[in-house]
Amino acid sequence: MVQYHVVLIPAEEGGHTVVVPALPGCVSEGDTEEDALENVKDAIAGWLTVARKRGLYIPAPDQVKLSEVGVPGKETGFFLKNPVSHLSNPSPVSVPWHNKDLKRGTMAEIIRQAGLTREEFLDLL
C-alpha cells in the first residue's frame, strides 16, 4: 500500500477540502474530516488511473517535502472564496467518486482543470 500525505482545509460552507501535494490537482472533499479522508482515497486512485492511461509521470509520495514558511502579518482564521483555486493547472485531476451527490458544477470544473472535453473525460472512465 502506498501512502500519500494530504492537507485538510476547512471549507467556509462546512466540511473539508483535501489536497494531495504529491499529485498536482488531486483534490477531494467531505462533510467531515473522516468523510474527506475516505473520499480522497478514491480521488488518488482516479488521479493515478488517469496518469497511467496518459503515460504521465507519477511522483513518489516521498518526493514531496512538507515545510512551513513564515510570512509577515497576522491573518488567520479567514476563508478564501475558493481555497483551492490556486491549484488550477493543466495537469490531470482526480475525480471524487464516492456515490454521493457533488455540488453543482464540481464535475465540470474538474473536467475543465484537466484540460479535457466532456467526451474525453467519459472515455477515461
Backbone torsions as a table, in degrees:
resi	resn	phi	psi	omega
1	MET	NA	133.2	178.0
2	VAL	-96.1	137.2	-179.8
3	GLN	-115.5	130.8	177.9
4	TYR	-112.5	142.4	171.5
5	HIS	-73.5	141.6	176.9
6	VAL	-129.5	158.8	177.2
7	VAL	-117.9	124.8	176.8
8	LEU	-94.3	128.7	179.8
9	ILE	-122.8	120.5	177.7
10	PRO	-65.8	137.9	-179.5
11	ALA	-94.0	143.9	-178.6
12	GLU	-56.6	-40.4	-176.9
13	GLU	-83.5	3.1	-178.0
14	GLY	108.2	162.5	-178.6
15	GLY	79.4	-167.3	-175.9
16	HIS	-141.0	144.8	170.0
17	THR	-101.1	141.3	178.8
18	VAL	-121.4	129.6	179.8
19	VAL	-116.5	139.6	177.7
20	VAL	-108.1	99.8	-174.6
21	PRO	-57.7	-32.8	-177.7
22	ALA	-72.9	-18.4	-176.0
23	LEU	-121.2	92.3	-174.6
24	PRO	-51.7	125.7	178.7
25	GLY	86.3	-2.4	179.9
26	CYS	-82.3	108.4	-174.1
27	VAL	-138.2	144.6	173.6
28	SER	-143.9	-176.4	-179.9
29	GLU	-154.2	168.1	177.1
30	GLY	-164.3	159.4	-179.6
31	ASP	-69.1	-31.0	177.3
32	THR	-126.9	168.5	176.2
33	GLU	-58.3	-42.4	-178.9
34	GLU	-62.5	-45.4	177.9
35	ASP	-60.5	-45.6	-177.8
36	ALA	-61.2	-43.2	-179.9
37	LEU	-68.1	-34.1	176.5
38	GLU	-71.0	-43.3	-178.5
39	ASN	-64.9	-34.6	-177.2
40	VAL	-67.7	-21.9	175.9
41	LYS	-61.3	-43.6	177.3
42	ASP	-67.3	-36.8	179.2
43	ALA	-63.5	-42.3	178.5
44	ILE	-63.6	-45.7	179.3
45	ALA	-59.8	-41.9	178.2
46	GLY	-64.7	-42.9	179.4
47	TRP	-60.2	-46.4	-178.7
48	LEU	-64.8	-38.2	178.1
49	THR	-62.2	-47.3	179.8
50	VAL	-63.5	-43.9	-179.3
51	ALA	-61.5	-43.0	179.0
52	ARG	-63.8	-44.8	-179.0
53	LYS	-62.9	-31.9	-179.8
54	ARG	-91.0	-4.6	-179.3
55	GLY	69.9	31.8	-177.8
56	LEU	-89.8	158.1	177.3
57	TYR	-66.8	133.6	177.2
58	ILE	-114.2	109.9	-179.3
59	PRO	-65.5	142.8	174.1
60	ALA	-74.2	145.9	-178.9
61	PRO	-55.7	-33.5	-177.1
62	ASP	-80.7	0.4	176.9
63	GLN	-81.7	-10.1	-179.3
64	VAL	-97.6	128.1	177.0
65	LYS	-109.8	120.5	178.6
66	LEU	-90.6	126.3	-179.7
67	SER	-135.8	163.8	173.7
68	GLU	-111.2	144.3	175.3
69	VAL	-129.3	147.1	178.0
70	GLY	-96.6	141.2	176.5
71	VAL	-132.0	150.6	179.5
72	PRO	-63.3	146.8	175.5
73	GLY	114.9	168.9	-177.8
74	LYS	-125.2	19.8	-176.2
75	GLU	-71.7	111.4	174.7
76	THR	-144.0	160.2	174.1
77	GLY	75.0	14.9	175.7
78	PHE	-112.0	163.1	-176.6
79	PHE	-113.6	138.6	170.4
80	LEU	-79.6	154.6	177.8
81	LYS	-59.7	-40.4	178.4
82	ASN	-137.4	94.7	-172.6
83	PRO	-64.9	-15.1	-179.4
84	VAL	-112.2	11.4	-178.1
85	SER	-63.0	-27.5	179.4
86	HIS	-71.7	-7.6	179.6
87	LEU	-89.9	-1.4	-179.2
88	SER	-62.1	128.5	176.1
89	ASN	-161.7	168.7	-177.6
90	PRO	-78.1	1.8	179.0
91	SER	-68.6	156.8	176.4
92	PRO	-62.5	144.4	175.9
93	VAL	-118.0	160.9	-178.8
94	SER	-86.9	163.9	179.4
95	VAL	-114.3	115.2	176.0
96	PRO	-68.7	114.7	-175.0
97	TRP	-126.1	93.7	-173.1
98	HIS	-139.4	30.6	175.5
99	ASN	54.5	35.4	174.7
100	LYS	-126.7	155.6	177.1
101	ASP	-68.4	136.1	175.0
102	LEU	-95.7	153.8	176.1
103	LYS	-61.9	145.6	-178.7
104	ARG	-54.5	129.0	177.1
105	GLY	91.5	-8.9	-177.4
106	THR	-63.1	-49.3	-178.7
107	MET	-63.5	-40.9	178.9
108	ALA	-60.8	-39.2	179.6
109	GLU	-69.0	-39.7	177.9
110	ILE	-62.4	-45.4	179.9
111	ILE	-63.1	-42.4	179.4
112	ARG	-62.0	-46.4	-178.7
113	GLN	-64.5	-29.2	178.8
114	ALA	-77.3	-8.8	179.7
115	GLY	72.7	29.0	-177.8
116	LEU	-112.0	157.8	166.4
117	THR	-85.3	166.5	178.8
118	ARG	-58.9	-41.4	-178.7
119	GLU	-65.0	-42.7	177.9
120	GLU	-61.7	-40.1	178.8
121	PHE	-63.0	-47.2	-178.7
122	LEU	-63.2	-32.0	177.2
123	ASP	-64.7	-26.4	-179.6
124	LEU	-77.9	-16.9	-177.1
125	LEU	-80.3	NA	NA
